[in-house]
């Protein structure tokens, strides 16, 4: 990609991002594609998955025994669809392997997969004992290996949001030597720090923020810590919602809304899938969909939600009366805490 083409993509991204909340579904899809193209062009590691250019394939292509191929400890692709493996196997049988898989050679004569898990499974289904593979020549330390695996997989258009978030979060876990729960907490803490909600001269947090921002820059999947946090809820979404999201039947905002009500009880013993289907058929926007969910809630659950809203309003009224009697210092403290709360809920 030339400099001018990259500049043109950056300009288109800025224009689309400027639409903010009013951005249409089609433009959101276009934005995702543009961001993916930009990230591939700016990536520090050359990707060579199923979309690899022929010139890059000349690196070192060999016919490798499948039983010598090891899978990485971290499974970068979950929920492999057996139906799609059968389809891929038939395609390989008819047309051959269109693109080789990508491996790195180990010292003991075995190989570790970087990209191509489904092509390996499909070839095995066909009874093949060997498979064409691009062998990466350079010696890689653990960090660069993990980064290469992440790049080769997250920049694939058919990799779902769930696995992209898992892969990036796993990389963060490795870098900071922590588990997933700790990594999520750290991301939220750094995000608050970046927003100015925490003490600015906290050197430990500043260092953590710098490291995390560098990791996200290297991985080229999420543009910022805030962007990653926005996508963390996919880890708790059902397969039903993720399928709708990945097939572009719903926007990410709608997926978050669906997730909020996925375990709710509805009137007339309706299932969540039935309520969601009606929303999709009616082509409701986010506001109408939320109202429909609330109207469809089982009476007791709806009443609980209404009671919470009433309680909040009641507390706000009491607070409004109390503010005038606060001392000057108390007002300053309250104002600071209120600013944090407003930022948290994007008000």
C-alpha positions in Angstrom: 0.0 0.0 0.0 1.4 3.4 -1.0 1.6 6.4 1.3 -1.2 8.2 -0.5 -3.5 5.2 -0.3 -2.8 4.9 3.5 -3.4 8.6 3.9 -6.7 8.3 2.0 -7.8 5.4 4.3 -6.9 7.5 7.4 -9.0 10.4 6.2 -12.0 8.1 5.5 -11.7 6.6 9.0 -11.7 10.1 10.6 -14.8 11.1 8.6 -16.7 7.9 9.7 -15.5 8.2 13.3 -16.8 11.8 13.4 -20.3 10.5 12.8 -20.2 9.2 16.4 -23.5 7.8 17.6 -25.3 8.6 14.4 -23.1 6.2 12.3 -25.2 3.8 10.2 -24.8 0.0 10.3 -23.4 0.0 6.7 -20.8 2.7 7.6 -19.8 0.8 10.8 -19.0 -2.3 8.6 -17.1 0.0 6.2 -15.2 1.5 9.1 -14.2 -2.0 10.4 -12.8 -2.9 6.9 -10.9 0.4 6.6 -9.4 0.0 10.1 -8.4 -3.6 9.2 -6.7 -2.4 6.0 -4.9 0.4 7.8 -3.7 -1.9 10.6 -2.4 -4.5 8.1 -0.4 -1.8 6.3 1.1 -0.4 9.5 1.8 -3.8 11.1 5.4 -4.3 12.3 5.1 -8.0 11.3 4.2 -9.1 7.7 1.1 -11.2 7.8 1.0 -14.3 5.6 -2.3 -16.1 6.3 -4.8 -17.2 3.6 -4.6 -13.7 2.1 -0.8 -13.8 1.8 0.7 -12.4 -1.4 2.4 -14.9 -3.8 5.8 -13.1 -3.4 5.8 -13.7 0.4 5.1 -17.4 -0.2 8.5 -17.9 -1.7 10.0 -17.6 1.8 10.3 -21.4 2.3 7.5 -23.7 1.3 7.8 -27.4 2.3 5.7 -30.6 2.4 5.4 -31.4 6.1 4.2 -34.5 7.9 1.0 -33.5 9.7 1.9 -35.7 12.7 5.0 -33.5 13.3 2.9 -30.3 13.7 2.3 -29.2 17.3 -0.5 -26.7 18.3 0.4 -23.7 20.5 -0.6 -23.9 24.2 -3.1 -21.1 23.6 -6.0 -22.1 21.3 -6.4 -18.9 19.2 -9.6 -20.1 17.5 -12.6 -21.5 19.5 -15.8 -23.1 18.3 -14.5 -24.5 15.0 -17.6 -25.4 12.9 -17.4 -29.0 11.8 -19.7 -28.2 8.9 -17.2 -25.6 7.6 -14.3 -28.1 8.1 -16.2 -30.6 5.8 -16.8 -27.8 3.2 -13.1 -26.9 3.4 -12.0 -30.5 3.1 -14.2 -30.9 -0.1 -12.6 -27.7 -1.5 -9.1 -28.9 -0.8 -10.0 -32.3 -2.4 -11.2 -30.5 -5.6 -8.8 -27.6 -5.9 -5.9 -28.5 -3.6 -4.6 -26.3 -0.8 -4.9 -22.8 -2.2 -2.6 -21.3 0.5 0.0 -23.1 2.6 -0.3 -23.1 6.4 2.4 -21.2 8.4 4.8 -23.0 10.8 7.9 -22.4 12.8 10.5 -25.1 13.1 11.4 -26.4 16.5 14.9 -27.7 17.5 13.7 -31.3 17.8 12.4 -31.7 14.2 8.8 -30.8 15.0 6.9 -27.7 14.0 4.6 -25.3 15.8 1.5 -24.0 14.1 1.3 -20.2 13.6 -1.7 -20.1 11.2 -3.8 -22.8 9.5 -5.5 -24.9 12.2 -8.7 -25.5 10.0 -6.6 -26.3 6.9 -4.8 -29.0 9.0 -8.1 -30.4 10.3 -9.6 -30.4 6.8 -6.5 -32.1 5.3 -6.6 -34.8 8.0 -10.2 -35.4 7.2 -9.2 -36.1 3.6 -6.7 -38.7 4.8 -3.7 -36.6 3.9 -0.6 -37.2 6.0 1.4 -34.3 4.6 0.5 -30.6 4.0 2.2 -27.7 2.3 3.6 -25.1 4.8 5.5 -21.8 4.9 8.3 -22.3 7.3 9.3 -19.1 9.1 13.1 -18.9 9.1 13.9 -16.4 11.8 14.4 -17.4 15.4 11.7 -16.0 17.6 11.7 -15.4 21.3 8.4 -16.1 23.1 7.1 -12.5 22.8 7.7 -12.3 19.1 6.3 -15.7 18.5 3.1 -14.8 20.4 2.8 -11.5 18.5 3.3 -13.3 15.2 0.6 -15.9 16.0 -1.7 -13.1 17.1 -1.1 -11.1 13.9 -1.6 -14.1 11.7 -4.9 -14.9 13.2 -6.5 -11.6 14.3 -6.0 -10.0 10.9 -8.0 -12.8 9.3 -11.4 -11.6 8.2 -13.1 -14.8 9.4 -11.9 -14.6 12.9 -14.7 -13.6 15.3 -14.7 -10.8 17.8 -14.7 -13.2 20.7 -11.4 -14.8 19.6 -9.8 -11.5 18.8 -10.5 -10.2 22.3 -9.3 -13.4 23.8 -6.1 -13.3 21.8 -5.2 -9.8 22.7 -6.1 -10.3 26.3 -4.0 -13.5 26.4 -1.1 -11.5 25.0 -1.6 -8.9 27.8 -1.7 -11.6 30.4 1.6 -13.0 29.1 3.3 -9.6 29.1 2.2 -8.7 32.6 2.3 -12.2 34.1 -1.3 -12.2 35.3 -4.5 -14.1 34.9 -7.5 -12.9 32.8 -9.4 -11.4 35.7 -6.4 -9.4 36.8 -5.8 -8.3 33.2 -9.3 -7.0 32.8 -9.1 -5.1 36.1 -5.8 -3.6 35.0 -7.3 -2.5 31.7 -10.1 -0.7 33.5 -7.7 0.9 35.9 -5.4 2.2 33.1 -8.4 3.5 31.2 -9.5 5.5 34.2 -5.9 6.8 34.6 -5.8 7.8 30.9 -9.1 9.7 31.3 -7.6 11.6 34.2 -9.9 10.0 36.8 -7.0 8.8 39.0 -3.9 10.5 40.5 -1.9 11.8 37.5 1.5 11.5 39.2 1.2 7.8 40.0 4.4 6.5 38.5 3.4 2.9 38.6 0.1 3.5 36.8 1.9 5.8 34.3 4.4 3.0 33.5 1.5 0.4 33.3 -0.4 2.7 30.9 2.7 3.2 28.7 3.3 -0.6 28.5 -0.3 -1.4 27.7 -0.6 1.3 25.1 2.6 -0.1 23.5 1.2 -3.6 23.5 -2.0 -2.4 21.8 0.1 -0.5 19.2 2.1 -3.7 18.5 -0.9 -6.0 18.2 -2.8 -3.7 15.9 -6.2 -5.0 16.8 -7.6 -2.3 19.1 -6.7 1.3 18.7 -6.7 2.2 22.4 -7.4 0.8 25.9 -10.9 2.3 25.8 -11.5 0.5 22.5 -10.4 -2.8 24.0 -12.6 -2.3 27.1 -15.6 -1.6 24.9 -15.2 -5.0 23.4 -14.5 -7.0 26.6 -18.2 -7.8 27.1 -18.1 -10.2 24.1 -16.3 -12.7 26.4 -19.6 -13.0 28.4 -21.9 -13.2 25.3 -23.8 -16.3 24.3 -23.1 -18.1 21.0 -26.5 -16.9 19.8 -25.6 -13.2 20.2 -22.0 -13.7 18.9 -23.4 -15.4 15.8 -25.7 -12.5 15.1 -22.8 -10.0 15.7 -20.4 -11.8 13.4 -22.9 -12.2 10.6 -23.5 -8.4 10.8 -27.2 -8.9 11.6 -26.8 -6.6 14.6 -24.4 -3.8 15.5 -22.0 -4.0 18.5 -24.3 -1.7 20.5 -27.2 -4.0 19.8 -25.2 -7.0 20.9 -24.4 -5.3 24.2 -28.2 -4.6 24.7 -29.1 -8.2 23.8 -26.5 -9.4 26.3 -28.0 -7.2 29.0 -31.4 -9.0 28.6 -30.3 -12.5 27.5 -31.0 -14.1 30.9 -34.2 -12.1 31.7 -37.7 -13.6 32.1 -40.3 -12.4 29.6 -44.1 -12.2 29.6 -46.1 -15.3 28.4 -43.0 -17.5 29.0 -41.4 -16.1 25.8 -37.8 -17.2 25.2 -35.1 -14.5 24.7 -34.5 -15.8 21.1 -38.2 -15.1 20.3 -38.0 -11.5 21.6 -34.7 -10.9 19.8 -36.1 -12.3 16.6 -39.0 -9.9 16.7 -36.6 -7.0 17.2 -34.6 -8.1 14.2 -37.6 -8.6 11.9 -39.0 -5.2 12.9 -35.6 -3.6 12.2 -35.8 -1.6 15.4 -33.1 0.9 16.3 -31.3 0.7 19.7 -33.7 2.9 21.6 -36.8 1.1 20.3 -35.2 -2.3 21.0 -34.5 -1.3 24.6 -38.1 -0.2 25.1 -39.4 -3.4 23.6 -37.2 -5.5 25.9 -38.5 -3.5 28.9 -42.2 -3.9 27.8 -41.7 -7.6 27.2 -40.2 -8.3 30.7 -42.0 -10.5 33.1 -44.0 -8.2 35.4 -41.9 -8.9 38.5 -38.6 -8.2 36.7 -40.0 -5.1 35.1 -41.2 -3.8 38.4 -37.7 -4.3 39.9 -36.2 -2.3 37.1 -38.7 0.5 37.5 -38.1 0.5 41.3 -34.4 1.0 40.7 -35.1 3.9 38.4 -37.5 5.5 41.0 -34.9 5.0 43.7 -32.2 6.7 41.7 -34.6 9.7 41.0 -35.5 9.9 44.6 -31.8 10.0 45.7 -31.1 12.7 43.1 -33.9 14.9 44.4 -32.5 14.5 48.0 -29.0 15.3 46.7 -30.2 18.4 44.9 -31.7 19.7 48.2 -28.5 18.9 50.2 -26.0 20.5 47.8 -26.8 24.0 48.8 -26.0 23.3 52.4 -22.6 21.8 51.7 -19.5 23.6 52.8 -17.2 25.1 50.2 -14.6 22.3 50.5 -17.3 19.6 50.5 -18.7 21.1 47.3 -15.3 20.9 45.6 -14.9 17.2 46.7 -18.4 16.4 45.6 -17.9 18.2 42.2 -14.7 16.1 41.6 -16.5 12.8 42.5 -19.5 13.8 40.3 -17.1 14.5 37.3 -15.7 11.0 37.7 -19.2 9.5 37.7 -20.3 11.5 34.7 -17.2 10.3 32.7 -17.8 6.7 33.8 -21.4 6.7 32.4 -20.4 8.9 29.4 -22.8 11.7 30.3 
